[in-house]
Amino acid sequence: MARNDGSNLDQSIGIAVLAAGASTRMGTPKQLLKIKGVSLIRRAAEHALDSGCRPVVVVLGANAELIAPELNGLGIKISVNADWKMGISSSIRCGLKMLLGVHPQTQSVILFLADQPHVNGRSLRKLIAAHVESGCGLVTASYSSRMGTPALFSRVYFNELLEMEGQGGAKSLLERHASLVFEVGLPEAACDLDTPQDLADFTSVQEAIK
């Protein structure tokens, strides 16, 4: 995996890696699933760091004590969402508050789900480039004829992110400002790992391309 050497860091854009769920459909903490010997949560954090953005916050919740050691040695911050059962909106609030606490001058945040194994630093840099080139404050991945994460939100939307509640995440915010959203084609973001079948399908593809 490519690593950012620290010479081109962007401290105006932070990343919140959302990984607080209980993985009920998977039946085991999916954050600990190994891909090529590396846990899903560590891969996500490494990809976030590789984007060049700082700070990087990883939001944990269910099974936090088991998952946190997977992040040892990485230059990230961990935020534990005690209210993870209240839905992904609570994790967005938790992550954004941590980002602003660490770096109050943060101008934009990228929300990135830890269970999107094909999303990497290059994917995140495409969002950043679209944001810079277009001047748009809402930039989302586009895949399977819909928009979704990862997604970038500029500072003007922070208060709305901090006021969200429930399971819907930032979807309602994006729908409210649909005419202002800039979509970036990221077909790799279509893959997420929610169920044992998702994992089996992903693994079979990985085996086929070896």
N, C-alpha and C positions, 0 to 999 in steps of 0.2 A: 504494500500500500504506500502511495506517495505520502510524504510528510512535509508540512510546512516548516521551513527552516527558521522562521521568525523574522525574516527580512521584509516580509510583505504582509504584515498583519493589519487588519482593518478593525479598529476599535470603535468605529461608529455603528457597526452592525453586530449584534449579539445573536447567539443561537440558543434556543431552549429545546433540548431533546426530551420528548415526553415519553415516559416509561413507567408510569405509576400504576397501571392496571394490574388486576389479579390473574389475568390469563385464564379465565374460567373456561372458555371454549377450547383452549389448548390442553387444559388439564394438568399443566405443569408451568412453572414460571418461564415464559418464553424468552424473557430477557437473558436467561442462562443457556439457551440452546446454542450449540456450537456449530459454527460454519467454518470449515477448514481449520478447526482447532481453536477458533476465537469466538467468544460468546457474542450473541447478538447485541447486547448492550455495549460491550467494549468496541465492537465494530462501528456502531452508530456514533459513539463519542469520538473515535478516531477520525471518522469521515467528517464530523463537524469541525474538528480541529484542522483537518486538511483543507477546509474551505478558506482558511486564513482569517476567519472572523473571531473576534474576542469581545467579551468573555463567552465561554461555552458553559451553560448550566444544564445538568442532567437532573430531571425531576423524577424522583422515585416515590413509591408509596407502599403498595402491598409488597411484602417480602423484602423490604428495603435492606434489612440487616443481612440477608443472604446475597443480595445483588451488589451492594456497594463495594465489596472487596474486588469485584471484577474491574473496577475503575481505578484501582491503585496505580499510582505512578503517572497518571495522566494530568495534564494541566487544565483541569476542569473544576467547576464547583458543583457540589451535590446539594440539591434542595429536596427535603423530604416533605411530601404533601400529606399531612395528617388527615386531610379531608378527601382523599382519593376516591372514596365511595360515592362522593357527590358528583362525580363525572369529570370528563376531560377539561371542562371549563375551569374547574378548581386547580388543575395542574397548570393550565396556561397562566392563571393568575399567580400561582406560586412561582413559576419559572420567571415570569416577567418582573415580579417584585425582587427576586434574587438578583437578576441582571441589573436592575436599576440601583440596587443596594451596592453592588460591586462596582458598577460604572454608571453613575448618574447621567453622564453625557451620551449614553447610548441613543442613537438616532433611529434605528430600525431593529426589528427582531425577526428572525426566521424560526418558525415552528416546524419541527421535524419529528416524525414518529419513529421510535426505535425499531419498529417491526417492519420497516421497508428495506429489505436487505440489498436491493440493487441501487438504492440512492447512495451516492458517494460525494466526495468533495467536489468533483467536477460538476455534478448535478447542482449542488448548492451554488457554485460559482456562476452557473448559467442564470440562476435567479438574480444574483447580485448584479451581473452584467446587464440584465434586462431592466433592473431597477435604475441603475446608473444611466443607461443610455436613453431610457424612455422618460425618466423623471417621475414615473408612477410610484405611488406610495403603497399600492396593493399589488403584489406580484405572486401568482400561484402557479403550481405545476398543473399541467393539463394532460389528462390521460383517459383512455376509455370513454371519450366524449363527455368528460366532466372535469371540473377543477377540484383540486384538493391539496394536501400537503405533499412536500414541503411548501410553505408559503411565507412570504415576507410582508411585514406590516411596518409602515413608517410610524414615527413618533406621534403623529397627529391622531392615530388610532389607538394609542396605548390606553387611554381612559376607557374606551369601549371594550377593549380586551379585559381590563381589570374589573369591569362591571358585568361580564358574562356569567351566566349560571347554567347548570344542567349538563346533559350528555352531548349536546350538539356541537360543542367546541366553537370554532370561529366561523362555522358555516353561516350562521345568521348574520354575522357582520359582513361577510362577503356578499351574501344575497342582498343585503340592505344597500350596499355600494356597488352593485354588479356593473354598472356602467363605467366605473373607475378601475376595474380590475384588469390587469395586464396578464395574459396567460402565456406560459412558456411550455412548449411541448416537452414533457419528460416521461416518455413511455415506461421507463424503468420504475417509476413511482407506482405503477399499477399493481405491482406485486407486494402484498403484505402477508404476514404469517399470523393467522388468527386461530386456525384449527389444525388438528393432526393431518387432515387431507391437504391443507395448504402446504404444510411442511413436507409431506410425502411428494407432492407435485414439484415443489422447489428442489428437493433433493434429487429427484429423478432427472430433472433438467441439468442440474450441476454435474451429475454423473455422466450424462450424455455428452457434455461438452469438454470433458477431461481430455 
